[in-house]
């Protein structure tokens, strides 16, 4: 709501200047937030998360490709099984109810 009112009140000022003012205000608000206890905790959490990401042993390209192919194959097989079961159930329901689909 404040952004709409501010945009309306300062419509005579060039757009790049308004955008710069918004960036400066956001940076100032971020700076104030970093001075709080929660802000410091957030920064500490981000640093710890970055450290943990560096510790991860990422899979090689070949491992990723093999895993992807296995998932695709299992998905294809399961879809065929479910398609077959669906066909059987449709025929069974058609037989029991006498309705034709």
Secondary structure in CASP SS format (residue, H / E / C, confidence):
PFRMAT SS
TARGET T0000
AUTHOR 0000-0000-0000
METHOD secondary structure of the structure
MODEL  1
X C 1.00
X H 1.00
X H 1.00
X H 1.00
X H 1.00
X H 1.00
X H 1.00
X H 1.00
X H 1.00
X C 1.00
X C 1.00
X C 1.00
X C 1.00
X C 1.00
X H 1.00
X H 1.00
X H 1.00
X H 1.00
X H 1.00
X H 1.00
X H 1.00
X H 1.00
X H 1.00
X H 1.00
X H 1.00
X H 1.00
X H 1.00
X H 1.00
X H 1.00
X H 1.00
X H 1.00
X H 1.00
X H 1.00
X H 1.00
X C 1.00
X C 1.00
X H 1.00
X H 1.00
X H 1.00
X H 1.00
X H 1.00
X H 1.00
X H 1.00
X H 1.00
X H 1.00
X H 1.00
X H 1.00
X H 1.00
X H 1.00
X H 1.00
X H 1.00
X H 1.00
X H 1.00
X H 1.00
X H 1.00
X C 1.00
X C 1.00
X C 1.00
X C 1.00
X C 1.00
X H 1.00
X H 1.00
X H 1.00
X H 1.00
X H 1.00
X H 1.00
X H 1.00
X H 1.00
X H 1.00
X H 1.00
X H 1.00
X H 1.00
X H 1.00
X H 1.00
X H 1.00
X H 1.00
X H 1.00
X H 1.00
X H 1.00
X H 1.00
X H 1.00
X H 1.00
X H 1.00
X H 1.00
X H 1.00
X H 1.00
X H 1.00
X H 1.00
X H 1.00
X H 1.00
X H 1.00
X H 1.00
X H 1.00
X H 1.00
X H 1.00
X H 1.00
X H 1.00
X C 1.00
X C 1.00
X C 1.00
X C 1.00
END
